[in-house]
Amino acid sequence: MPDILIHGGPIHTLNPQQPLAEALVIRDKKVAAVGSAADVREELHPGYEDISLAGRVLIPGLTDAHIHLLWSGLGRQNVDLDGVRSLDEALERIRQRAVQLPEGAWVRGHGWNHSLWGYRWPTAAELDRVTFGHPAILSRKDGHSVWLNSRALELAGIAADTADPDGGLIQRDERGQPTGILLENANDLAWRIVPPPSTQENQQALRDIIRVCNARGLTSLHIPEGPDTLATLQILKAAGELNARCLFHLPYRQLDDYIALGVRSGFGDDLLRIGGVKIFGDGSLGSCTCHMLAPFAGSTTNHGLPTIPEDELYAAVGKANTHGIAVTIHAIGDRANRTVLDAIEAQRRTPPDEGVVLPALPNRIEHAQHLDPADVPRFAALDVIASMQPIHATSDMEIAEELLGGERVRWAYAWQPLQQAGAVLAFGSDAPVETPDPWAGIHAAVTRKRQDGLPPGGWHHELALSLQEALWAYVVGPAIASDEVKLKGCLAPGMLADAVVLGADPFTASPDDLWQMEVEQTIVGGRTVWERR
């Protein structure tokens, strides 16, 4: 592979020792030289490839530190209800899909948001009218609730006498009959009977969604999903078709199996490696199932829902960490975040037995959306990564005001206080809950506005970040989280040659326009994986 010279435009390296450069040389999948155009040319080997930026801009490759990759890819083949403003419009989209399906096929979809429908939950009876006898399952925008029709309820064996599972809820009407809505762990009652996609469908779904990610400048992905995703990623890697570096978080249910096999966080290589074990601590804000210290506004009893018993959470953290596996724990409510921090602190205070292998990767909290101010400094004190998704703030601001209100929203999506307290931020999208476009997230992080410019001045703008800080959380923070700071995090000699060519300079662009940033070329290990034609 010949040397590659990139020059002719500003290069923002994110390297504090050399933040801006004129030219860069790539050799053997890594950065070989960075600096002035004259200096780097002296490092070139004969026969090099010349890439002129022609005034465009180069930055390090971005990371999505929380993306449900296979779910996102497969979802592109199903009914898309994201942003649908009325139940009638949602039902019409579902009807159009159902009439195209062969007999017995499932109607699948994602993205409905009942907060856009006056906070009224949809029902199985409404879904029955447009699904023509097909079983139907449609996940809410946050993935923490599913909407079933009567045929799907029947196939899942869900009836009036079906007990709620631990950490889950079957929504019922005044007569005790299931309405068609399942929440949290009750979702598994339905998903277990939905036919899985084929290996070929999984491969194509991952190819498609990785290309979407590459087209927006993503070169690395942190993925909390199931065994099918890991198996498919390995197939793509073996075929030379894996065009993003992947950190895969192991599902909690198989923790004992990983320990028995000797699997450890950090196992793998710079293209595919093992992260932590993904554990759910609570639900979501939109489904009113995130676990809160005080009840939701307008209620005296609803504190949300823990999805794992506290004693089991403590035991899981201890078991994983003492066998070299980091924990990656979903926590949205302030009580859930406190409980997770307490569990990690308890484990750190326990003297390790002789021969214990501690994790190479740090522990993480995924989302960390709503915090009590007393818990903010604990992230840094306990070396816990705050893996957050900026676009959740601008998507959720109305419902956060509605359900939390008052002083509590001042500690919602609190990126700036966490950073000031020394926490490491690692930003992502939570796609398909939100768009996988990192520039939408960067815009939200910097402005605390939606793409229509609202609200003026930004929603609690005192919690926002600068552009430099936001990019750090999409580049450096994830590298710390994956224990790859010697390979990723900036464009410097010896680092992996993962980079993005942009059509404009984000550092001179208006913050309100960041979501429109155009990606011209995406490079992974010196190889162009996407280019605007």
C-alpha positions in Angstrom: 0.0 0.0 0.0 1.6 3.3 -1.1 2.0 6.3 1.2 -0.9 8.7 1.1 -0.3 12.5 1.3 -3.3 14.6 2.4 -2.8 18.4 2.0 -4.3 21.6 0.7 -6.6 22.4 3.6 -6.8 22.8 7.4 -6.3 19.6 9.4 -7.8 19.7 12.9 -5.9 17.0 14.6 -7.4 17.1 18.1 -3.9 16.7 19.3 -3.3 19.3 22.0 0.4 19.5 21.1 -0.3 20.2 17.5 -4.0 21.1 17.0 -3.7 22.4 13.5 -1.6 21.1 10.6 -1.2 21.7 6.8 -0.5 18.1 5.7 -0.5 14.5 6.8 1.1 11.3 5.6 -0.5 7.8 6.0 1.6 4.7 5.8 0.6 1.1 6.6 -2.8 2.1 7.9 -1.4 4.6 10.4 -0.5 8.3 10.5 3.2 8.6 9.7 3.7 12.3 9.8 1.7 15.5 10.5 2.9 19.1 10.2 3.7 21.7 7.6 3.5 20.7 3.9 7.3 21.0 3.5 8.1 18.9 6.5 5.8 16.0 5.8 6.9 15.7 2.1 10.4 14.9 3.4 8.8 11.8 5.1 7.2 10.4 1.9 8.2 7.2 0.2 8.3 7.3 -3.6 5.1 6.4 -5.5 2.8 8.0 -3.0 -0.9 8.8 -3.5 -1.8 12.5 -3.5 -5.1 13.6 -2.0 -5.7 17.4 -2.3 -8.3 18.8 0.1 -8.7 21.7 -2.2 -9.6 23.9 0.7 -11.8 21.3 2.4 -11.1 20.2 6.0 -9.7 17.0 7.7 -10.7 15.9 11.2 -10.2 12.6 13.0 -12.8 9.8 12.4 -15.8 10.1 14.7 -17.2 7.4 17.0 -20.7 6.5 17.9 -20.3 5.3 21.4 -23.8 3.8 21.6 -25.5 2.4 18.5 -27.8 -0.6 18.1 -26.3 -1.5 14.8 -28.3 -4.6 13.6 -31.5 -3.2 15.0 -30.9 0.0 13.0 -30.1 -1.9 9.8 -33.0 -4.2 10.0 -35.3 -1.3 10.9 -34.7 0.3 7.6 -36.6 -2.6 6.1 -39.7 -2.1 8.4 -42.4 0.5 9.0 -40.8 3.8 10.1 -43.0 5.7 12.6 -40.3 8.1 13.7 -41.8 11.6 14.1 -45.3 10.6 13.0 -47.5 13.3 14.6 -50.8 11.4 14.9 -52.1 7.9 15.6 -54.2 8.0 12.4 -51.1 8.7 10.3 -49.2 5.8 12.1 -52.1 3.4 11.4 -52.1 4.4 7.7 -48.4 3.7 7.3 -48.9 0.3 9.0 -51.8 -0.5 6.7 -49.8 0.3 3.6 -47.1 -2.2 4.8 -49.5 -4.9 5.9 -51.3 -5.1 2.5 -47.9 -5.9 0.8 -47.0 -8.8 3.1 -47.5 -12.6 2.3 -49.9 -14.5 4.5 -48.7 -15.1 8.0 -45.8 -12.6 7.8 -45.2 -10.3 10.7 -45.8 -6.5 10.5 -42.8 -5.0 12.1 -42.0 -1.3 12.8 -40.3 1.1 15.1 -40.4 4.7 16.2 -43.9 5.6 17.4 -44.0 8.2 20.1 -47.3 8.5 22.0 -46.2 11.8 23.5 -46.9 13.3 20.1 -50.4 11.8 20.3 -51.5 13.6 23.5 -49.8 11.0 25.6 -52.5 8.4 24.8 -51.2 4.9 24.5 -52.3 3.0 21.3 -54.2 -0.3 21.6 -54.3 -3.7 20.0 -57.8 -3.1 18.8 -56.7 -0.1 16.8 -53.8 -2.1 15.3 -56.2 -5.0 14.4 -58.1 -2.7 12.0 -55.1 -2.2 9.7 -53.1 -5.4 9.9 -55.6 -7.8 8.3 -54.8 -10.8 10.5 -51.0 -10.5 10.3 -49.3 -10.6 13.7 -47.8 -7.1 14.4 -45.1 -5.8 16.7 -44.0 -2.1 16.7 -41.5 -0.8 19.2 -41.7 2.6 20.7 -39.1 5.3 19.8 -37.1 4.5 22.9 -37.3 0.7 22.5 -38.7 0.2 26.0 -42.3 -0.4 25.0 -43.8 -2.5 22.2 -47.3 -2.3 20.7 -48.9 -5.6 19.7 -52.1 -6.5 17.9 -54.5 -9.2 19.1 -53.0 -11.9 16.9 -49.5 -11.2 18.3 -50.9 -11.2 21.9 -52.4 -14.6 21.1 -49.3 -16.1 19.7 -47.3 -14.8 22.7 -49.8 -16.4 25.1 -50.5 -13.0 26.8 -53.9 -13.0 28.4 -55.7 -11.5 31.4 -54.1 -14.2 33.7 -50.6 -13.7 32.4 -48.4 -12.4 35.3 -46.1 -9.4 34.9 -42.5 -10.6 34.6 -39.9 -9.2 37.0 -38.9 -5.7 35.8 -41.7 -5.6 33.3 -45.3 -4.6 32.9 -48.3 -5.8 30.8 -50.5 -2.8 30.3 -54.1 -3.7 31.1 -57.5 -2.0 30.7 -60.1 -1.5 33.4 -61.3 -5.1 32.9 -57.8 -6.5 33.4 -57.4 -7.4 29.7 -54.0 -6.7 28.0 -54.3 -3.5 25.9 -51.5 -4.4 23.5 -48.7 -2.4 25.2 -45.8 -4.2 26.9 -43.1 -2.3 28.9 -39.5 -3.2 29.7 -38.9 -6.9 30.5 -42.4 -7.8 29.4 -41.2 -7.0 25.9 -39.4 -10.3 25.9 -42.7 -12.2 26.0 -43.3 -10.9 22.5 -39.8 -10.8 21.0 -39.1 -14.4 21.8 -41.9 -15.6 19.3 -41.0 -13.2 16.5 -39.2 -15.1 13.7 -35.5 -14.0 13.5 -34.0 -12.7 10.3 -31.8 -14.9 8.2 -28.0 -14.7 8.3 -28.0 -13.2 4.8 -30.6 -10.5 5.9 -28.4 -9.7 8.9 -25.3 -9.3 6.8 -27.1 -7.0 4.3 -28.6 -5.0 7.2 -25.1 -4.4 8.7 -23.5 -3.5 5.4 -26.3 -1.0 4.7 -26.2 0.7 8.1 -22.4 0.8 8.3 -22.4 2.6 5.0 -24.9 5.1 6.4 -22.6 5.6 9.3 -19.5 6.1 7.1 -21.4 8.6 5.0 -21.7 10.8 8.1 -18.0 10.5 9.2 -18.3 7.6 11.6 -15.3 5.3 11.6 -15.8 3.5 15.0 -19.0 2.1 16.6 -19.7 0.8 20.2 -22.5 -1.7 19.9 -24.7 -3.1 22.7 -26.6 -6.0 21.1 -27.1 -9.7 21.0 -25.1 -12.7 19.7 -26.4 -12.4 16.2 -24.7 -9.1 15.8 -21.3 -10.3 16.9 -21.6 -13.4 14.7 -22.5 -11.3 11.7 -19.7 -8.7 12.4 -17.2 -11.6 12.3 -18.6 -12.8 9.0 -18.1 -9.3 7.5 -14.6 -9.0 9.0 -13.5 -12.3 7.6 -14.8 -11.3 4.1 -12.9 -7.9 4.4 -16.3 -6.1 4.4 -16.2 -4.6 7.9 -15.8 -0.8 7.2 -15.9 0.5 10.7 -14.1 -0.4 13.9 -16.5 -2.1 16.3 -16.5 -2.5 20.1 -19.1 -5.1 21.0 -20.8 -5.1 24.4 -21.8 -8.6 25.5 -25.4 -9.2 26.6 -25.8 -9.8 30.3 -27.8 -13.1 30.1 -24.7 -15.0 29.0 -22.3 -13.5 31.6 -21.5 -16.9 33.2 -20.7 -18.4 29.8 -18.2 -15.6 29.0 -16.5 -16.1 32.3 -16.4 -19.9 31.7 -14.8 -19.3 28.3 -12.3 -16.8 29.6 -13.7 -13.9 27.6 -12.3 -10.6 28.8 -13.0 -6.9 27.9 -10.5 -5.8 25.3 -10.2 -9.2 23.6 -9.9 -8.8 19.8 -8.0 -6.4 17.6 -8.3 -2.9 16.3 -11.2 -3.8 14.0 -13.4 -5.9 16.3 -13.0 -6.2 20.0 -15.0 -7.0 23.1 -16.3 -4.2 25.4 -18.2 -4.7 28.6 -21.3 -6.6 29.6 -24.5 -4.7 28.9 -26.9 -4.6 31.8 -30.2 -2.7 32.0 -30.7 -0.8 35.3 -34.1 0.8 34.5 -36.4 1.9 31.7 -36.8 5.2 29.8 -38.3 8.6 30.4 -40.8 8.4 27.5 -42.3 5.2 28.8 -42.3 6.6 32.4 -40.1 3.6 33.4 -36.8 5.3 34.3 -36.1 4.9 38.0 -36.4 8.2 39.9 -35.6 9.3 43.4 -38.9 11.3 43.5 -42.1 10.6 41.6 -42.8 11.9 38.1 -44.6 15.3 38.1 -48.3 14.9 38.7 -47.9 11.6 40.5 -47.3 10.7 44.2 -46.4 7.1 43.6 -44.8 6.5 40.2 -41.0 6.5 40.6 -40.4 4.4 37.5 -39.1 0.9 37.4 -35.8 -0.9 38.1 -35.3 -3.7 35.6 -32.9 -5.6 37.7 -33.1 -6.3 41.5 -30.6 -4.3 43.4 -28.9 -7.3 44.9 -28.5 -8.9 41.5 -27.0 -5.7 40.1 -24.4 -5.6 42.9 -23.6 -9.3 42.3 -23.4 -8.8 38.5 -20.9 -5.9 38.8 -18.8 -7.9 41.2 -18.8 -11.0 39.2 -18.0 -9.2 35.9 -15.2 -7.0 37.3 -13.5 -9.7 39.1 -13.3 -11.8 35.9 -11.8 -9.1 33.7 -15.1 -7.8 32.2 -16.2 -4.2 32.5 -19.8 -3.3 33.0 -21.8 -1.2 30.6 -25.0 -0.3 32.5 -28.1 1.4 31.1 -29.3 4.0 33.7 -31.6 6.9 32.8 -33.3 7.9 36.1 -31.4 9.6 38.9 -32.2 6.7 41.3 -30.9 4.2 38.7 -27.7 6.2 38.2 -27.1 6.4 41.9 -27.7 2.7 42.4 -25.3 1.8 39.6 -22.6 4.1 41.0 -23.2 2.6 44.4 -22.7 -0.9 43.0 -19.5 0.1 41.2 -18.2 1.8 44.4 -19.0 -1.2 46.5 -17.0 -3.4 44.1 -14.0 -1.0 44.1 -13.9 -1.0 47.8 -13.7 -4.8 47.9 -10.1 -6.0 48.0 -9.6 -8.3 45.1 -8.7 -12.0 45.7 -5.4 -13.3 44.6 -5.3 -14.0 40.9 -8.3 -11.7 40.0 -8.1 -10.2 36.5 -9.5 -6.7 36.6 -11.0 -5.2 33.4 -8.7 -3.5 30.9 -11.6 -1.2 30.0 -13.4 1.2 32.3 -16.9 0.7 33.6 -19.6 2.8 31.9 -23.1 4.1 32.5 -25.1 4.3 29.3 -27.3 7.4 29.0 -26.8 9.0 32.5 -29.7 11.3 31.5 -31.1 12.4 34.8 -28.8 12.9 37.8 -28.9 14.1 41.3 -26.2 16.8 41.6 -24.6 14.9 44.5 -23.8 12.0 42.1 -22.2 14.1 39.3 -18.6 14.1 40.9 -18.8 10.4 41.5 -18.3 9.5 37.8 -14.8 10.9 37.8 -14.1 9.6 41.3 -15.0 6.1 40.3 -13.5 6.2 36.8 -17.0 5.6 35.2 -17.5 6.7 31.6 -20.6 8.8 31.0 -21.7 7.4 27.7 -24.4 9.9 26.6 -26.4 10.8 23.5 -26.7 14.6 23.1 -29.7 14.5 20.7 -31.8 12.9 23.4 -31.8 16.3 25.1 -33.4 18.2 22.2 -35.8 15.3 21.4 -36.9 14.9 25.0 -37.0 18.5 26.3 -40.8 18.8 26.3 -41.4 15.5 27.9 -38.6 16.1 30.4 -40.3 19.4 31.4 -43.6 17.6 31.6 -42.5 14.6 33.7 -39.7 16.1 35.7 -40.2 19.8 35.9 -38.7 22.4 38.1 -35.1 22.0 39.4 -34.7 18.4 38.2 -34.5 19.4 34.5 -31.4 21.5 35.4 -29.6 18.2 35.9 -31.0 16.5 32.8 -28.4 15.7 30.1 -25.8 17.5 32.2 -22.8 17.3 30.0 -21.1 20.5 31.2 -21.3 19.7 34.9 -20.1 16.2 34.3 -17.1 17.5 32.3 -16.3 20.2 34.8 -16.3 17.5 37.5 -13.7 15.5 35.5 -15.9 12.8 34.0 -15.0 11.3 30.6 -17.8 11.9 28.1 -18.3 9.4 25.3 -21.1 10.5 22.9 -23.3 8.5 20.6 -26.8 8.3 19.1 -28.7 5.4 20.5 -29.8 4.7 16.9 -32.4 3.7 15.9 -33.9 5.6 18.8 -32.4 8.7 17.2 -30.6 9.3 13.9 -27.1 7.9 13.7 -25.8 11.2 12.3 -23.1 12.4 14.7 -23.5 16.0 13.3 -27.1 16.1 14.6 -25.6 15.1 18.0 -22.8 17.7 17.8 -25.3 20.4 16.9 -27.4 19.4 19.9 -24.4 19.3 22.3 -23.2 22.8 21.2 -26.6 24.6 20.9 -29.1 22.6 23.0 -31.5 23.5 20.1 -33.4 21.5 17.6 -32.7 21.8 13.9 -35.5 24.3 13.5 -33.6 26.7 15.8 -35.9 26.2 18.8 -35.9 27.1 21.6 -34.2 30.5 21.1 -31.0 30.5 23.1 -31.1 26.8 23.6 -32.8 24.6 26.3 -30.8 25.1 29.5 -27.9 26.3 27.4 -25.7 26.5 30.5 -25.3 22.7 30.2 -24.0 22.9 26.6 -20.5 22.2 25.4 -18.1 24.1 23.0 -17.5 22.5 19.6 -14.0 21.5 20.8 -15.5 19.7 23.8 -18.3 18.1 21.7 -15.8 16.7 19.2 -13.6 15.5 22.0 -16.6 13.4 23.2 -17.0 11.9 19.8 -13.3 11.1 19.3 -11.2 11.1 22.4 -13.8 10.0 25.0 -14.8 6.8 23.1 -11.1 5.9 22.7 -10.6 6.1 26.5 -13.8 4.0 26.9 -12.4 1.3 24.6 -8.9 1.5 26.0 -7.4 2.5 22.7 -5.9 6.0 23.4 -2.6 4.8 21.9 -4.4 4.1 18.6 -7.3 6.6 18.5 -8.3 10.0 19.6 -6.3 12.3 17.4 -4.3 12.5 14.2 -0.7 12.1 15.3 2.2 9.8 14.2 1.5 6.2 15.2 -2.3 6.6 15.5 -4.7 4.8 13.2 -5.4 6.6 10.0 -9.1 7.1 10.6 -10.2 10.5 9.2 -13.0 12.5 7.7 -12.9 15.1 4.9 -15.5 17.8 5.5 -16.9 20.3 3.0 -16.6 23.1 5.4 -14.7 23.9 8.6 -16.9 23.2 11.7 -14.8 25.6 13.7 -15.7 28.6 11.6 -19.3 27.5 10.8 -22.3 28.9 12.6 -23.2 26.5 15.5 -26.8 26.5 14.3 -25.6 25.0 11.0 -23.5 22.1 12.4 -26.2 19.6 11.8 -25.9 20.3 8.0 -22.1 19.6 7.9 -21.3 17.7 4.7 -19.0 14.7 4.7 -17.0 14.4 1.5 -14.8 11.3 2.3 -14.4 8.8 5.1 -11.1 7.0 5.6 -10.6 3.9 7.9 -7.0 2.7 8.2 -5.9 4.7 5.2 -8.6 3.2 3.0 -11.5 5.2 1.7 -14.7 3.5 2.7 -17.1 6.2 1.6 -16.8 9.2 -0.8 -19.3 11.7 -2.2 -19.5 11.3 -5.9 
